[in-house]
Amino acid sequence: MSFRTLTVFFTCLSSGVIALAQTPATPAKDPRISQITAQLEAVRAPHQTVISPDSKSVAWVVRPQEGRGTEIFVAPLDNPSSTYQITACAEGKQGDENEIAWSPDSKHLAFFSDCNSEHQQGLYLAEPAAKTPAKRIVTFHGYADSPQWSPDGKFVGLLYVEGATRPSGALAAMKPPSGVIGVEGLEVQRVALADLANGQLELVTPEDLHVYEFNWSPDSKKLAYIAAPPPGENNWWVAKLYTNEAFACAGGGFCMRPMKTPKIIVDPTSGKSPIFGLQLAVPRWSPDGSQIAFISGLMSDQGSTGGDIYLVPSNGGEPKDITPGRKASPAWFLWIDDHTLGISEITGGSSHLFAYNLNTLQDDDENSATFPEGVGSGQQMMSVSVADDHQIALIKSSFASPPEVWAGKLDGLKQITHYNDNLKPSWGKSESVSWKNEGFDVQGWLLYPPNYDPAKKYPLIVMVHGGPSAAVTPHWPGAGFGAAPFSALGYFVLMPNPRGSYGQGEKFTQANRKDFGYGDLRDILAGVDTVTKKYSVDPGRVGITGWSYGGFMTMFAVTQTNRFHAAVAGAGIANWQSYYGENSIDQWMIPFFGASVYDDPAAYAKSSAINFIHKVKTPTLVVVGDRDGECPMPQSFEFWHALRDQHVPTQLVVYPNEGHHFVSRDHQRDVLERALSWFEQYMPAQ
């Protein structure tokens, strides 16, 4: 149940109305809402950055100040003001240009662009130092992602869905069902190699395996990849780690061909595996090619990574946990040398980057930094772009600081971009809060109302993150749903990281297995108690909201307690038993519930809000996309229908052609305005 992306939200009409949102009617709203949404949309946010291997240049992707698409810029690290654009677009034209990657020799920048006569995405090469026009290498006839140069510089590998009709993954809107379900119309993502010498594109992983991530061996002759049989959106939770065999290059050309029987290196579906039932991510060859490291843990979403780091011989063997008992959640890493890893992890809601010695299994405190911001380079969760001399580039932001590119040495990063220097938050200050509950150390983030006056009483909104395997870290809010708009209207906003979240280690992440809505809800309520005692919170004006897992928690919480006086449930789950047979990702449920619903229905029934519906008194707004495969629309319909039958004030809004992640800017704005107005009606800030 992919809950890592929260980009949308929600308002009030009369009780019991379904708005099938072409242009769903909204009530008159506080004029401040338009001002807040305008500020959220004013940010010009870089969303990917890479430093050249020779550490002389930094490139990044950003949306243009006006118009559509994305743009690519490059600047010398020693003179960031000398910025210039890299583009395949003709003068005066705009397009989507992104997915940047430096060649190993730092001479070329590979990127994707749709600026061609066919308006199709293609792979291009630019030579930034020469500032000559970019050269098109290949045109894609499908969906491409994640370009990665081979270490010898001869190929660019990428993830590719030939003939794709939608982006790969469970977040995108699902295709309307037709034909033989689960057999016909499958779109399989494979690794493709672009030969830079002749412009050929060849698929090199089997057609019966959907690939999620891959990594080149240091000799450029092998690939390590995480894959599972299709459908890809469903089977990531049972994916295995594979390698291909090496092929001799006869007279040039490709050194790899699709293999019918690639070698399985790690199989977490086997009861003999030390990581049985867990998920795999971030495979990385060691520099000498003898080992492959990867992250394994209980993960609820591909791309939302956390767990322990394991090592396995590259020809197969027993995986070894090299970060056992760590009170944090590694999310990304790379090899610095054969004995050292550079790791990014979530620790207590903050971002920690550090070097890790594999001989001693100890942190290198001299090469370590903890950031009170969210960080990442845009390729993967918490990824960092690293040069050969270990200088880095990343994007960081916080609740108070808009996103910008930073680069340099870890202990001396300097700001490269200055797109948002004049932006100031209209919401209040942020603060990390912590509390203890049932033996756990629990952390969360609290946003104050602006111009906080401790002599006044303020309402509180609890915003539960998606996941559950995820965590709230500080970041500048995007243009969609988030905590900042509620703060700007005069609310306290508590964003807890209860058990099941990242940031406190694997024991904490796995603590809500077979216990959804119970221990995690008690952690949240303990956080509400902590905040209510310490700050000027009106206990009679406490609300709850969330998307995906947060949507489920919202639905379930109002059946367990009357402490919440208003609720907004986005893409939630009301009935785990019916959900099991409706969603497109049922494989995720086995690790979390211990068995299928057919083998242990009681485990699903005890966490189903629908079974406690008679207890609900809280006015609840419900919103969802009509093509959501992760948390299908019937779940929201079922909850709304039950509330209406119980005469609880409610409204259901269904947005057309939207998946779990909303893409329509109008829909994102509408859902945010609806949520703000809903809380203003039932627990106003003023």
N, C-alpha and C positions, 0 to 999 in steps of 0.2 A: 504494500500500500504506500505508494510514493507520496511522501508528505514533506519533502524538503523544500518545495518552492511555494511561497505564499505571495501571490501577486495580485489578489483580488479581494473584494468584499462589498458591501451591502446597504433598508429604510422602512418606512412604515406606511402601510395602507390599512384598510379595514381588516379586521380579523378574518382569516380563512379565505384569502384571495390568492390564486395562482396567476402570476404574470409570466406568460411565455414571451420572453423579452426580445421582441423585435426592437421596439423603443419603449421599454416598460415605463409606465407612468410612475412618476415619483411625486411625493408631496412637496409642498413649499418647505424650503429648508433654510437653516441658518445661513445668512449671507457669508459668514466666515468660512464656510465649507469650501466655497469656490476659491477663496483666497488661499486656503491651505492646499487644495489640489493644484492650483497654479504654481505655488512654490515648489511642490513636489516634482512637477513637470519641468521646472526651470533648470534642474541640475543637468550638467553635461558630463556624463559618467563614463570614463574609460572602462572597458570591460575585458580587455586582454592586453598583456604586455609581455615582451620577451627581450632579454639582453643578449647581445651577440656573444658567441663563445670567447672572442678576444676582448670582451668587456669594453669595447670602444663605442658601441652604439646601443641605443634602446629604441625599440619600436612598440607602438601601441595602437589599439583600435578604439575609436570613439564615434559617437553619433555626430553628424554635422550640426552646426549651430542652427541652420535652417534647412528644410527639405527632408528627404527620406534617405534610408540606407545607413551605411557606416563607412568611416574613412580610416585610412592607415597613415600614421606619421612616424617619422624617424628623427632622432636627435643624437648628436654626439654626447657621450656621457660627461665629457669635460666641458661642454658648452651647450647645455640644454636649450638655451634660447635660440639656437640655430636649427630650428625645426623645419622639416620639409616633408611634403606629402609623397607617398608612394601610391600609384593608382594605375589601373588598366582602363579607366574611363576617359573618353574623349573630353576635351575642354568644354566646360559648361554642363556636363552630364554627371549624374549621381547613380550609385548603385550600392549593393551590399558587398563590401570588401572586408574580409576578416580571416580568421584561422591562420595566423601568421606563424612562421617558423624559420629560424636562421639556419643556413647551411653550416656544416661542421667547420668550414674554413672562414666563416663570417663574411663571405663575399656576396652571397645571394640571400634574398628573403623570399620564401615561398608564401603564397597566400591564395585565398579563394576570392573570386570576383564574378559577378553576373553582368559586368559591363562589356558585353559583346553583342554582335548583331542578332544572335539568337536569343539573347536575354537568358541564357542558361549559365548555371554556375560552372566555373572551370578553375583549373589549377594554373597559376601564373608564377613566373620567376622574375624578380627585379634585382638589379645590381645597384644598390643604393649609392655606393661611392661614385659610380659612373653617371648616375642620374639619367640613364637611358630609359626609353619606354619599356614597360614590363612585357615579357614574352609569354604568350599562352602556350602551355605544355599539352594540356588535354582538356576537352570539354566533357563534363559529366552528364550522363543520361540517367540521373537518379539522385539520391541523397548522399552527400559526402560529409565527412567530419574528421577531426583529430589528425591532421597531417603530422608526420614524424619522419625526419630525414634518416636514412641509413647512415651508420657511422662512416662508411667510405664515401658518402656524398653522391652515390650514383642513382639512388632511388628516393622517392618520397612515398612512404606507406601511408595509408589512410583507411578509415572505416567507410564502407560503401554499400548502399542498398540500390542495386540496379533496378531501374524502373519504379522507384519509390513514388507513392502517392501521398505520403505524409512523413514528417520527421520520425526517426526511429525512437522507440521508447514509449513508456507507459504514460508520460505526462501529456503527450499530444492527443488531440481529439481522435477517437477511434473511428475507423471506417464503419459505415452502416453495415450491419451483418447481412450477408447474402451467400448463397452457395453452400458448399459443404463446410461447415464451421470447423476450424482448426486444421483444415486440410487445404482448401482452395484459397487463393489470394494471399498467402503468407508472404511477407516481405522480410527477407533474410539479410542481415548485415554481415558482411565479410570483410576481410582485409584485402585491399587492392594495392598493387604497387605500380606507381608511375615511373617508367623508365625515362630518365631525363635526357638520355642520348637520342632516343627515337620517338618519344611522345606516346609510347604504347601504355595502355592501362590493362593490367591483368589481375584477375582475382586469384588469390593464392591460398585461401583456406577453404575447407570443404563446404559444399553447397547445403549440407544438412546440419551445419552448426552456425548459430547466430553469435557473432563475436561482439563483446562489450568493450574490451580493452586489449591492447597489444603493446609489445616492446621488442625492439631489435636486440639481437645478441651483439656483443662488441665487435665480432668479426664480420658482421653484416650477412651472415649465412643462415641464420635461424631466426625464428620468431617465437616468443612466448605469448600466449593469449588466453584470455578467460572467455569461455564459450559454453553454450548449451544448445540443445535442439530447439528449433522454432516451435511455437511463436516466441519471439525474443522478449516481448514485454512481460511474459508470464514466467519464464524459466531462469531468470538471472539468479534466483535464490537456490538453484540446484546446479549452477555452473561449475565447471571444472577448469583446472589449469592445464593447458596443452603446450607442447612445442612441436614444430615441424622438423623434418630432417634437412640436412644440408644437401644441396645439389651442385655439382660442378657446372661451371659456365662454359659451354662449348661454343667458342667463337663469339662470346659476348651475349647480351640479352639477359633474360631472367634466370636467376639461380634457384628459383623455387617454383613448384607446381602444386596445384591442389592435391591434398593427400586424402585418400579415403579412410585411412586409419592413422590419424596423428597420434603422437605419444601422449598419454595421460601422465602428468607429473603429480598432480594433487587431485584427489577425488573426495570432496567433503560429504558426498552422499553415501560413502561406505561406512558401515558401523565400526570398522577398524581404524578409521582416521581419527587423529587427536583433535581435529576440528570438525567432527561429525555434526551436521546440521547447521553449520555456520556458513557465512558467505565470504567470497574472495574479491579482492580489489588490488589495484596498483601493482601489477607484476613488474619486477625490475631485475635484469641480469646483473650479476656482479661484474666488475671491470675485467676480471680474468676469465669470465664465462663459466666458472665452475659451479656457481650457485644462482638461485633465483630467490629473491625476497618478495614478500607480498604481505598485505594486510588481511587479516581474517577476524571476523567478529559477527555479532548479531546485528545485522543491518536491515532496515526496513525499506531501503530504497537504493537502487543503483545510482551512484553519483553522490550520495550522502554517506560518506565513508568514515568508519571509525572501528577501532579494534586493537588487537595486538599485532606486532610485526613478526613474521615467521621466516625462517630460512629453510630451503630444501635443495639438495643437490640437483643440478640442472638435468641430470639423466634420471631423476626420480629417487624417491626414498622417503624417509620419515620427516615431516615438517617439524621444526624446532621453534618454540616460542622464545624470542630473544628480548621481549619486553614484558615478562610475566609480572602480574601484580601491580602494574603501573597505575597510579591514581590519576590518569589522564587518558585521552583518546587520540592516538596517532591517526591522522587523516591522510597524510601524503608523505613521501620520502623520496630520496634519490641516493645513489652511492657516491660518496666523495672519493674514496679509494677502497681497496679490498678489505680494509679493516674499520671503515668509518661510514656511517650513514648521516645524512642531513635530514632532519625530521620536522614536520609541522604537525602540531597537535592542539587539541582543545583542552584547556585545563581550567576548570572552574569558570567557564564562560569567557575566558580570554584566549588569546592566540600565543602559542609558544613555539619558537623556532630554535633548534639546537643541533649540535653535532653529538653523535652517539658512538661510543667506542665499542666495537664488537668483541674485542679481546677481554675487556673488563665488564662489559654490559653496564656501563656507567655513562652519565651525561658528561660532556665537556663543558663545564661552567664558563670557561673563557670564550667559548663560541656559542653563546646562548643569548636570546632576547625574548622577553615577554611583552606583548603589545596589548594595550587596552582597547585596541581596534580590531575589526575584522580584516583579515589579510588574504590575499590570493592573487595569482597572476592570470586567472581566467581559464586555464586549460582544464583543471580539475579542482575539486574542493580543496582549498588551502594550498594549492600548488604554488611553487616559487620558481621563477626562471633564474638559472644559475650559470654563470660564466666559468670558463676554465680556471680562472684565478679565484673563484668562489665569491666574486661580487654578485649581487643579486638584483632583480627587479621584481616589483610587486605593486599591487594596488591596495591601498588601505583607506578605510573610512571608519567613522564612529557616529554615534548619535549627534555629536556636535561638529564633526568635521566631514565635509563632503569628500567623495572619492577622488583621488589623484594618484598618478604614477610616482613611485619613489624608487630610487636605485642607488647602488653603491655598496660599500661594505656593511655587514650586518650591524656593526656598532656605530655606523656613521652614514646612515641613509640620507639622501638629499632629495628634495621634492623636484620632480622633473616637469610635471604639468601644473598649470595654474588656471584651469578652466573655471573653477568655482570659488575663487578667493573671496568674492564679494557676497557669497551666499551665507546667510546667518539663519540659524534655526528659529522658527516661530514657536517651537515646543519647548518644554522645560528641560532642566538638566537631568542627566542620568546618574545612576548609582548602582553599584553591585551590592546585592543584599544576600545574606546567607542565614540559614537556620538549620537546626537539627530536628530529625524526625525518625523515630523508630530505628535508631542506630545509624542513620544515613546523614551525611553532610550534604545539604541541598543548597543550591545557589540559583539566583535569578537576577534579572535586571529590572530596575524600577525607573520609570520616567516620571518626573514631577510635572505638575501643571506649570505653565509659565507664570512668572511673578508670584511664586508660591508664598503664601502668608500663613504661617502656622497658627494664627488666631482663627482662621476659617476652617470649615469642614468641607472636604472635597470627595466626590464620588471616585470609586476605584473600578477599573476594568481589568480583569485577568485575561491575558491573551496567551493561549496554549499553543506551542509550536507544533508543526507537523512532525511526522516520524513514525513511531516514537523515537527511533534511533536518529537523533539530531540534537541540536542545541542552539539556543539563542546566544549569539555573540554580537557585540556592538557593530552597527553599520548605519550609514546614512540611509534614510528610507527611500525606497523607490516610489514610482508614481502610482503604485497600486496600494493594496491593503497593508497596513502595518500599524505599529503602536503610536508613531509620532502624530498623526492627525487627531487621535483621541486626546493625547496630551495637549495639543494646541488648543483644543476646545475647552480645556479646564479639568481634565481627568488625571488622576494618578493611573499609570498603567504598569501592572506587574507582569513580567514575562518570565515565568519559572522554568527551571530545568529539572523537573522531577525525576524520580527513578525511571529508568528506561532511556534517559537522555545520555548524550556524550558529555565528557568532561571530568568524570570521576572514576574512570576505569571500567573494565568489562563486567566486573561483578555488579556494579551499579547499573550499567546498560541492560544487563540481563535480569534485573530484579523484578521486572513486571511481566515476565513470562507467565502465561496462564492466569494473569491477574489484572488485565486491563480494567481501569476504572476504579480500582480499589486502593492499592498502595500508592499509586501515582496520584490519585485524587486526594488521598490523605496528605501527601506531601504538599500539594497545591494549597489545600485548606490550612495547613500549618503555616505556609507562607503568607496567606491572607491574614492569619492571626498575628504573625510577626509584624507585618506592615501596618495593620490597623492599630496595634499597640504603640508603635514607634512614631507614626506620622499622623497628621490630621485627616484621617479618613472617616467618612460617615458610613458606619456599618449598615445603615439602611439604604445605601445606594452603591451596591457592589454588583457588577455584571461580569459575564464571561463570554468569550468568543474564541474562535480558532478555525483553522482550515484543515481538512483531511483528518489525521489523528486528532488535531485540535478541534475539528468539527465533531468527531465522535465524542471526545471528552466533554464538549459543550452539551451535546445531546444527553450523555449519560449523567453528567453532573446535576442537571436540573431534575433528574429522576431520583437522586440520592439525597439532595439537600435543598432547602428553601432559602439558603443564604444569598442566592443570586437573584436579583430583582429584574434583570433583563438579560437576554442571550441572543447571540447571532451565530448560527451554525453553518459553516461553509463546507460543502462537499463532505458531509459527515456520514456516519454509519450508524443506523438505528437498530439493526437486527443482524447479528453476525451469522445466524443460521441461514437466513435467506440470502445474505450477502455472499456467502461462500459459493453459491450457484449462479450468481449474477455477474461477478466481477471478471476482469481479464487477467488478474494476477493472483490466482488462488494459491500458487506455490509459496508465497510469502507467509502464509498463515501457519504452515506446519511448524516452522521454527518457533513461532510465538505462542501457539496454542498446544503444541506437543503432539497433535494428531489431527486428522481431517475431521470435519464436522460429522461425517458419517460414522467415524469410529468413536468419537467422544463428543456428542452433541451437548452434554452438560457444560463442558468448558466454554462453549460458545454462548449458551443460553444465559449463563450467570453474568456475562458482560453486555448483554443486549438491552439497550434502553427501552425497547418496546415492551419488555416483560415487566417494567416498573412504571408504565405510562400513567397509571392512576395517581401517582404521587406528584405529577408536574403541576405547578402553579405559575411558573415563570413565563412571561411573554417572550416568544421565541421567533425570530426571523430565520428562515432557511433559504439558502441559495446554492445553486449547483449548475453545472454545464450539462447539456442534454447528451453529449457524447463522451462523458467521463467514464473511462474504463476502469479506473482505480477505485473510485467511490461512486458507483453508478447512480443515476438520477432516481431510480425507484426507491433507494434507501431514504433519500430526502422526502420523497412523496409519502412513503410509509409513515415517517415521523410526523410530517405536517398533517396527514390525514388523521392520525391518532390524536394529536393536539386539538385539532378542530372538533373531533368527536367528543373530547373532554371539555370543550368550551374554553380552552386556553387561548388568549390572544396570540395569533400566529399569522404568518404569511410565507408562502413559498414562491420563489422567483427562479425560473428555469431559463438559462441563457442558451440560445441556439448556436450550434456549430462550435461549441466550446468543450474542451477536454478538461483534464484535471488542472492544467495550467491554462488560464485564460490568455488569449492573444489579442483580442479586440480591445483597443484602448478605450472605446466607448463603454464596453462592458466592464472593464476594470474600474473606470471612473464611476459608473452607475452603482456598482456593488459597494464601493467605498462610501458613496453618498448615502446609500440606503442604510448601511450599518451605523454611520454617524447619526443619522436622523432617528433611527430606531432607539438608540441609547438616549438621545436627547428627549425623546418622547417619554420613555419609561423611567429614566433616572437622570434628569437634566443636571448639567454641571453648574448652571447659574440659577 
